[in-house]
């Protein structure tokens, strides 16, 4: 990825970032590196919070100003509802819960929101349900000052990214 | 007699693909769509190995695994965990392996052979 996501977010409030599975690790690190230093809310349905921390530490990414919403860990192990820097949501299918938690953060006007990823969300929820959820989330973002980047991982534009691309300001 | 493998995955594509490949390799395959279904099939079918997706709708896999006493289970995971989390997940005596999705099908067959033989 040669583009600067930070520059793109200067002119677009919501971006759908398409990447292949091979590019995923490199791209997600690059995006977080670019946005670090600002307040970031990182929503994950792909890696656990611990796995993200491990990746960021390995790649020397500063993440002290980030808050994470982890929808994976509760299904894998015993975790509290929240801990330092992280809020745990039951599972990636608990969209109401996820929506409520993200909504709380949006009220605090974070600079950026990273949604990792719509593709993984689609594994646990049917496409029309995901479209409705992303649509509602984008509307909430539009009413806030937060700028958001949504990851879609895959070799081609699948049904869900194709549908939600129309509600994003920009698709990269 | 062919060894029996139980595939537990909520993704029909994965279930069908893995089933076809394992059958081609001489295994008898049964499938289940989630943890609860997997537990039922494990009791009734008595498979030699269970290939279990780690994240599925319904009862969390972490609550199903302890009920499957004596089962040989290999986790299949689309979600990425940290090294420490993976080690923790592998602590249960019936967890024999961990395969990250997307997986190489030859590696999957190799793992199955390793745990149950041909």
Interface residues (C-beta under 8 A of the other chain):
Chain A: X21 X45 X46 X47 X48 X50 X51 X53 X54 X72 X73 X74 X75 X76 X77 X91 X92 X93 X120 X123 X124
Chain B: X11 X54 X55 X57 X60 X61 X62 X78 X79 X80 X81 X82 X83 X84 X85 X88 X89 X102
